Amino acid sequence: MWDTENMLLADIADSNRIIAWQKTKDGQKGRNVPKPIPRPGVEDTKSKRVKGDAIPINEFTQRLEALRSRVYATSAEEQVQRYGGKKA
């Protein structure tokens, strides 16, 4: 693990790179942003991608309705238990 000094040095280096980038044509148009120095214990969430396959809209609607019915059923059961047998 890095100590505070190393984290601060990496932050200074990243800041300097951003300042220099902002003065370029890419920086003025907001493209090709420099990547920060990787830190131990900190994941790069922007580079991770979730892959999947598209499903037909009717299958999506069925899955969504099934999920909603489970959520609503659980909420109704909790309300009955919470209020002593009476729905709110």
C-alpha positions, 0 to 999 in steps of 0.5 A: 500500500502507498503511504500518504506521501506517495498518494499526494505525489501521484495526485500532484503528477495527475494535476500537472498532466490535467493542467498541461492537457487543458492547454491543448486542442484536445483539452479545449474540446474535452477529448483524450483526457489523460488517465490518472496514475493507478493507485493500489487498492483503487479500481478503475471503474471507467475501463470496466465494461459489462458485456451482454446480449440484447433481449427482445422487448417483450422478454424484457417487459416480462422480466421487469414485471416479475421483478416488480411483483416480487418487490411489491409483494415483499413490501406488502408483507412487510407492511402487514407485519409492521402494522399488526395485520393492517395494511397502511 
